[in-house]
Amino acid sequence: MAAYYSQPAAANYYTPSPHSHTQKQRGYRICDNCNAVENPASKFRLCGGCMTTQYCTQECQKSHWPSHKPICQHTAAQMSNAKPGPGFQDENISKHLRKFTSAHATLLGWAGFQALQLKRVPANVRQHALLVELAPNNHPDSHRRFSVAGAQVVPRTYVTSHDPLVAADIQRREERCRQNGGIGTAVILIQCGGVSQVMPVEVDPPSKISWDERSDWADVLRHFVESGRTDFKPISTTSRGVIYG
């Protein structure tokens, strides 16, 4: 029997919530240098090379560069050298994929949290990963140049066994996350043809994340990607009521 939900999985599924700008984003986005948590007053910046590592300030980004340089340059080179595969005409697909991942980071992180069922089984973060397969679209906006062709849970080794540097970076994040009280790093692999982007997400303990558990995460993922919206905000139902964002 299909699950029934009295409200959409996202607070702004149909229209943006008027309350979303006042709520603190929870669950991830930690400065890779000083471990500060992102909040509405301090918008994080992404590394322009790998488009996955984030920093709270330009000073933190500069300070972290010596240790981040190897994995950043490796990731950027892997993306640039990847071949899209038969039927793919756009040579800039790797650049578009990085921009897509950055634009939909909140949505992809939420989908990974739901797909791996981390609220119910936190240990899944160490065993599984979310694979999001994309198909190219001919659209002028970078975040709309793809549609979701499929999404499935795969063994985490599907991502980590192919690239030692990527595996080491995920392990570093995993250890840092646990030291800070989190459960580990969720791994999301965004793939289009022969080009892929790994998105690691450090996850708080379930007790600190009140996002509603959803089995319709794949439908929500498709809805926001297909409509080109990058303002996704999940719903959290708490004893204090419904929280947006």
C-alpha positions as CSV (number, residue, x, y, z in Angstrom):
1,M,0.0,0.0,0.0
2,A,1.4,3.4,-0.9
3,A,2.3,5.7,1.9
4,Y,0.0,8.7,2.5
5,Y,1.4,12.1,3.5
6,S,-0.8,15.0,4.7
7,Q,1.8,17.5,3.4
8,P,4.5,17.6,0.7
9,A,8.0,16.5,1.8
10,A,9.2,20.1,1.2
11,A,7.7,23.1,2.8
12,N,7.9,25.0,-0.5
13,Y,6.9,22.1,-2.8
14,Y,4.3,24.3,-4.5
15,T,5.2,27.8,-3.4
16,P,8.1,29.2,-1.4
17,S,7.4,29.3,2.4
18,P,7.3,32.8,3.8
19,H,8.9,31.4,7.0
20,S,11.9,29.7,5.3
21,H,14.2,32.7,5.5
22,T,14.0,32.9,9.3
23,Q,14.9,29.3,10.0
24,K,18.3,27.9,10.5
25,Q,19.4,25.3,8.0
26,R,20.3,22.0,9.8
27,G,22.1,18.8,9.0
28,Y,25.2,19.7,7.2
29,R,27.4,22.5,5.6
30,I,30.4,22.7,7.9
31,C,33.4,25.0,7.1
32,D,36.2,22.7,6.1
33,N,38.8,24.8,7.9
34,C,37.3,25.9,11.2
35,N,34.3,23.6,11.5
36,A,31.8,26.5,11.8
37,V,28.2,25.6,11.0
38,E,26.4,27.5,8.2
39,N,23.6,29.8,9.3
40,P,21.4,32.4,7.6
41,A,23.8,35.2,8.6
42,S,26.9,33.6,7.1
43,K,26.5,32.2,3.6
44,F,29.2,29.7,2.8
45,R,31.3,29.8,-0.3
46,L,32.2,26.7,-2.4
47,C,35.7,25.9,-3.7
48,G,35.7,26.8,-7.4
49,G,37.8,23.8,-8.2
50,C,36.0,20.8,-6.8
51,M,32.7,22.6,-6.1
52,T,32.1,20.4,-3.0
53,T,34.3,21.8,-0.2
54,Q,32.8,24.8,1.6
55,Y,34.2,27.6,3.7
56,C,32.6,30.2,5.9
57,T,35.1,33.0,4.9
58,Q,37.6,33.7,2.2
59,E,40.3,33.7,4.9
60,C,39.4,30.1,5.9
61,Q,39.5,29.1,2.2
62,K,43.0,30.5,1.9
63,S,44.2,29.0,5.1
64,H,42.9,25.5,4.1
65,W,44.3,25.6,0.6
66,P,47.7,23.8,1.3
67,S,45.9,20.7,2.7
68,H,43.0,20.9,0.3
69,K,45.1,21.4,-2.9
70,P,45.8,17.7,-3.6
71,I,42.2,16.4,-3.6
72,C,40.9,19.6,-5.2
73,Q,43.2,19.5,-8.2
74,H,42.7,15.7,-8.4
75,T,38.9,16.1,-8.5
76,A,39.0,19.0,-11.0
77,A,41.4,17.0,-13.3
78,Q,39.2,13.8,-13.1
79,M,36.2,15.8,-14.0
80,S,37.9,17.6,-16.9
81,N,39.4,14.4,-18.4
82,A,36.2,12.4,-18.1
83,K,34.5,11.4,-21.3
84,P,30.8,12.0,-21.5
85,G,30.2,8.8,-23.5
86,P,28.3,8.0,-26.7
87,G,25.4,10.3,-27.5
88,F,26.7,13.3,-25.4
89,Q,27.6,16.3,-27.5
90,D,28.4,18.9,-24.9
91,E,32.1,19.0,-24.1
92,N,31.5,21.2,-21.0
93,I,29.3,18.6,-19.3
94,S,31.8,18.3,-16.4
95,K,31.5,22.0,-15.7
96,H,27.7,22.0,-15.9
97,L,27.6,19.0,-13.6
98,R,29.7,20.8,-10.9
99,K,27.4,23.8,-11.1
100,F,24.3,21.6,-11.0
101,T,25.6,19.9,-7.8
102,S,26.4,23.2,-6.2
103,A,23.0,24.7,-7.1
104,H,21.0,21.6,-5.8
105,A,23.3,20.9,-2.8
106,T,20.5,21.2,-0.2
107,L,18.1,19.0,-2.2
108,L,20.8,16.3,-2.9
109,G,21.9,16.2,0.7
110,W,18.3,15.8,1.9
111,A,17.7,13.1,-0.7
112,G,20.8,11.2,0.5
113,F,19.6,11.4,4.1
114,Q,16.2,10.0,3.2
115,A,17.4,7.4,0.7
116,L,19.9,5.9,3.2
117,Q,17.3,6.1,6.0
118,L,19.8,7.7,8.3
119,K,17.2,8.8,10.8
120,R,16.1,5.2,11.4
121,V,19.4,3.3,10.7
122,P,22.4,5.7,11.2
123,A,24.9,2.9,10.5
124,N,23.8,3.0,6.9
125,V,26.0,6.0,6.4
126,R,29.1,3.7,6.5
127,Q,27.6,1.0,4.2
128,H,25.7,2.7,1.4
129,A,25.7,5.7,-0.9
130,L,23.1,7.4,-3.1
131,L,23.7,7.3,-6.9
132,V,21.8,9.9,-8.8
133,E,21.9,9.3,-12.6
134,L,21.2,12.3,-14.8
135,A,20.3,12.8,-18.5
136,P,21.4,15.9,-20.3
137,N,19.0,18.7,-21.3
138,N,19.5,21.5,-23.8
139,H,18.8,24.4,-21.6
140,P,20.7,27.8,-21.2
141,D,20.7,27.6,-17.4
142,S,23.4,25.4,-15.9
143,H,21.3,24.1,-13.1
144,R,18.6,23.0,-15.7
145,R,20.9,21.2,-18.1
146,F,20.0,17.9,-16.6
147,S,17.0,15.8,-15.7
148,V,16.9,12.9,-13.2
149,A,17.1,9.6,-15.1
150,G,17.2,7.5,-12.0
151,A,18.2,7.3,-8.3
152,Q,19.2,4.3,-6.3
153,V,21.1,3.2,-3.2
154,V,24.4,1.4,-4.0
155,P,27.2,0.0,-1.8
156,R,29.5,2.8,-0.6
157,T,32.4,0.8,-2.0
158,Y,30.9,1.6,-5.5
159,V,32.3,5.1,-4.9
160,T,35.3,4.7,-2.6
161,S,37.0,1.6,-4.2
162,H,37.8,3.3,-7.5
163,D,39.7,6.3,-6.2
164,P,42.1,6.2,-3.2
165,L,42.3,10.0,-2.9
166,V,38.5,10.4,-2.9
167,A,38.2,7.6,-0.4
168,A,40.9,9.2,1.9
169,D,39.0,12.6,1.7
170,I,35.7,10.9,2.7
171,Q,37.5,9.1,5.5
172,R,38.9,12.4,6.8
173,R,35.5,14.0,6.8
174,E,34.1,10.9,8.5
175,E,36.6,11.2,11.3
176,R,36.0,14.9,11.8
177,C,32.3,14.5,11.8
178,R,32.4,11.8,14.5
179,Q,34.7,13.9,16.6
180,N,32.2,16.6,16.5
181,G,29.4,14.3,17.5
182,G,28.0,13.4,14.1
183,I,27.3,10.0,12.7
184,G,29.6,10.2,9.6
185,T,29.7,11.3,6.0
186,A,26.9,10.4,3.6
187,V,28.2,9.9,0.1
188,I,26.2,11.0,-2.9
189,L,27.4,10.3,-6.4
190,I,25.9,12.4,-9.2
191,Q,26.6,10.9,-12.6
192,C,25.8,11.7,-16.2
193,G,27.2,9.4,-18.9
194,G,30.9,8.9,-18.1
195,V,31.2,12.0,-16.0
196,S,30.6,11.9,-12.2
197,Q,30.7,14.2,-9.2
198,V,31.1,12.9,-5.6
199,M,29.3,15.0,-3.0
200,P,30.2,14.2,0.6
201,V,27.7,15.3,3.3
202,E,28.7,15.3,7.0
203,V,25.6,14.3,9.0
204,D,24.5,15.3,12.5
205,P,23.2,12.7,14.9
206,P,19.5,11.9,14.2
207,S,18.5,13.4,17.5
208,K,19.6,16.8,16.2
209,I,17.8,16.5,12.8
210,S,14.0,16.7,12.9
211,W,13.4,16.2,9.2
212,D,10.4,14.1,8.6
213,E,11.2,10.6,7.2
214,R,10.0,10.4,3.6
215,S,9.8,7.4,1.2
216,D,8.8,9.8,-1.6
217,W,12.2,11.5,-1.7
218,A,12.9,10.4,-5.4
219,D,9.7,12.1,-6.5
220,V,10.6,15.3,-4.7
221,L,14.1,15.2,-6.2
222,R,12.7,15.0,-9.7
223,H,10.1,17.7,-9.0
224,F,12.6,20.3,-8.0
225,V,15.2,19.4,-10.6
226,E,12.7,19.2,-13.5
227,S,11.1,22.6,-12.5
228,G,14.6,24.2,-12.2
229,R,14.0,25.3,-8.6
230,T,17.0,25.6,-6.3
231,D,15.1,26.9,-3.2
232,F,14.3,23.4,-1.7
233,K,13.4,23.5,2.1
234,P,12.4,20.2,3.9
235,I,9.8,20.0,6.5
236,S,10.5,19.1,10.2
237,T,7.6,18.2,12.5
238,T,8.6,18.7,16.1
239,S,6.8,19.0,19.5
240,R,6.9,22.8,18.9
241,G,5.1,22.4,15.6
242,V,6.2,22.4,12.0
243,I,9.6,24.0,11.1
244,Y,10.5,24.9,7.6
245,G,14.0,24.6,6.3
